[in-house]
Amino acid sequence: MTNQAPRPVRRVVTGHDRDGTATVLVDAPATNVKSPAPGQFSTLMWCTEQSPAAIPIGRQIEDMGARRLGTYPPERGTRFMLAEYPPGNLPRRHRTETIDYIVVLSGTIVLELDGGQAVTIHAGDVVVQRGTYHAWRNPGPEVCRMAFVLVDAEPLGIGEPLPREAG
């Protein structure tokens, strides 16, 4: 496995100018990339701090895709990211107190759950992850790219979820 850079992702963020006219505020490659393991990447696209989310009018907005986050979204917020898993990655079993909406964009990934349960997920498939222990394993031969939206959730009170950490 090599630690090559992930495929660049063009990020287009829209909003309104101060007159209320719809406009593009950002049109550039996403650059907030982390690499927790060789060949594995996550790129933050956007996050919100609350629900309903604040979407202020004007061109001078905070780039919520530039925030430094840990694994979790902000409390009562959301986190939208893309992740890439290389063939033969080392799966990391974990659980977060979130509801995760996941779409496999390309490649294949195996979702490993408790008791040896495993489900093979292909490009175009969707997973709704509801705070369960899990790991992602790429059986290869190509990189698996996935889109994730993590939504903060109420604690389940079971097991030991990953702790909230600073970015």
Buried (B, 14 or more C-beta within 10 A) or exposed (E): EEEEEBEEBEBEBEBBEEEEEEEEBBEEEBEBBBBEEEBBBBBBBBBBBEEEEEEEEEEEBEBBBEBEBBBBBBEEBBBBBBBBBBBEBEBEEEBBBBBBBBBBEBBBBBBBBEEEEEEEBEBEBEBEBEBBBBBBBBEBEEBBBBBBBBBBBEEEEEEEBBEBEEE
